[in-house]
Amino acid sequence: ASGKHYGVYSCEGCKGFFKRTVRKDLTYACREERSCTIDKRQRNRCQYCRYQKCLTMGMKREAVQEERQRTKGDKGDGDTESSCGAISDMPIASIREAELSVEPIDEQPLDQGQDVVSNICQAADRHSVHLVEWAKHFRYFTDLPLDDQVVLLKNGWNELLIASFSHRSMGVEDGIVLATGLVIHRSSAHQAGVGAIFDRVLSELVAKMKEMKIDKTELGCLRSIVLFNPDAKGLSCYNDVEMLREKVYAALEE
């Protein structure tokens, strides 16, 4: 918990979620039986059950509504604001701009069919450079302590890499487009011994992105949520990172 928010002690994430739910009068549905486990690691699993737990724990809707009436600087109701309360909204335009800034420049549309693993490693190296450039497009990221920036990048680089080339591969049939622009087809991946992982990416990510028609802005939001992971081990500014993730959630819901 980072302080007392809307009547109970809670983390910045639940504070932001509850506030956004009440102010926008959002309604949620549970895909299970309205009994999902909501804890620190699974709080984003189900919005319906998360909101119900907020109410059960004592969060007050009226406290959110009254907050709008307070003069600036009047905390009231015993709420304790963290330093990251000063963080403004995450502009959706900056999220999209960050994605567009790291699109692959090299064009190698043909699958060379040789040394697939080396090609993948080369693409991963290229992506590592792109990843740092991408993260630096977020002013709030560069405002974090350098050690925290390193922790977040190390923690999420693999998921960020997979999300990038999965989205880049939406227009390719049965293949994946690497950061170098090279297309690796399924048959080449199987011959190189990485077919199992390749198949999972195609079926669980690329296919889903195609089905949902994920655009660059939505991809940027998803990758930002991965980047700003408050559960990453070694963070010194946990509350700031959690608030940044909440800002991205809010931008994604707009």
KADAHU-V54591 format. One line per field, one symbol per residue. burial: # if it has 24 or more other C-alpha atoms within 12 Angstrom, else .. A space follows every 50 residues. Layout:
burial=???
//
This chain:
burial=.#####################.......................##### #####...###.##..#...........####.##.#.####.######. .###......#....#..##..##.###.###.#####.##..#...### ####.##.############.#.#############.##........##. ##..###.#....#.#################..#.############## ##..
//
